[in-house]
Amino acid sequence: MNRFFGPGEEFSFIESLFDASHFAADGTGLGDDGYLLRAGGETWAVSTDTSVEGLHFRGDWATPESALEKALLSNLSDINAMGGKTSLAFFNLGALKAWDRAQIERLGQTLARLEARHGFRIAGGDTVRKDNEACFTFTVMGKISGHPLLRGNAKPGHRIYVSGSLGRSAAGLALFASGRRPGQDAALDPFFSAHSRPEPPLALGPALAACRHPAAAIDISDGLSSELGHLSRRSGCRLAVEWGKLPYDKGLERLPGASGWRDWVLNGGEEYQLLFTGDFSPEEMTDLRAHAVISEIGTVRAGEGVGIVGADGAEKELAAAGWSH
């Protein structure tokens, strides 16, 4: 059993790389969406991530520009999950040798558009040319004003919340895998977009950090069940969610291949929404809901593990079954 992360082969791999001294519950070690760096009276969150062709994206499903944008947004989402707003980014590009100058310029135009939209600046990085399998690596930094959002901040009595709608990105991935493509059926295009062009609620993290009591948070990159497991393990609490309260697009039930739609909701990754817990005043909830659609989905209590309450009121264990690299 993993000591610091929830279940999952990827997280067992990480724990095998480092001894216990590298992990910390206060954000100054491994175990959260980013690392807390305190300097000059300010608190910064720092995170890094890599997107590799063939593993995180396919060249026949995404343009280099859309793959680059998704890779960057996943990094901005990590800073958001720590309660920060990204202001600096460092970019390492593994460019294909087959890309011509026009393609490279299109990537530069994408970066410039994202800088302007999200208010950060590319401050450095590196480039290499490769024969195959393009890759994009970002290291991002964002300042936190207020309480950092840590996975270990969940406490008994907290309510559990999630932003946005679950399962749409996983549905888009399933549609791609089935051979369908954007533009063939307008009813399917929103699910393709949810997978290819996620929209993380980047104002929600800083708003949570500004609340009077510290909140726990994690972004949904690997799937709801997996992220619940991380919060439970790091906080030493039991998290129980109610199936009937989980927000999802009812259109999932009617999609081709929809026999797995419940799995998309519980285990689908690459949502980049926020899963969080806290004790919020009515005024704070009103402010938080000004930044994102938010659903209350369960409670935190003493104990361990993750449970899910079905329509019959019975609570069963919810195994982590999200994405593992």
Buried (B, 14 or more C-beta within 10 A) or exposed (E): EBEBBBBBEBBBEBBEEEEEEEBBBEBEBBBBBBBBBEEEEEBBBBBBBBBBBEEBBEBEBBBBBBBBBBBBBBBBBBBBBBBBBBBBBBBBBBBBEEBEEEBBEBBEEBBEEBBEEBEBEBEEEEEEEBEEEBBBBBBBBBBBEBBBBBBBBBBEEBBBBBBBBBBBBBBBBBBBEEEBBBEEEEEBBBBBBBBBBBEBBBBBBBBBBBBEEBBBBBBBBBBBBBBBBBBBBBBBBBBBBBBEBBBBBEBBEEBEEBEBBBBBBBBBBBBBBBBBBBBBEEEBBEBBBEBBEBBBBBBBBEEEBBBBBEEEEEBEEBBBBBBBE
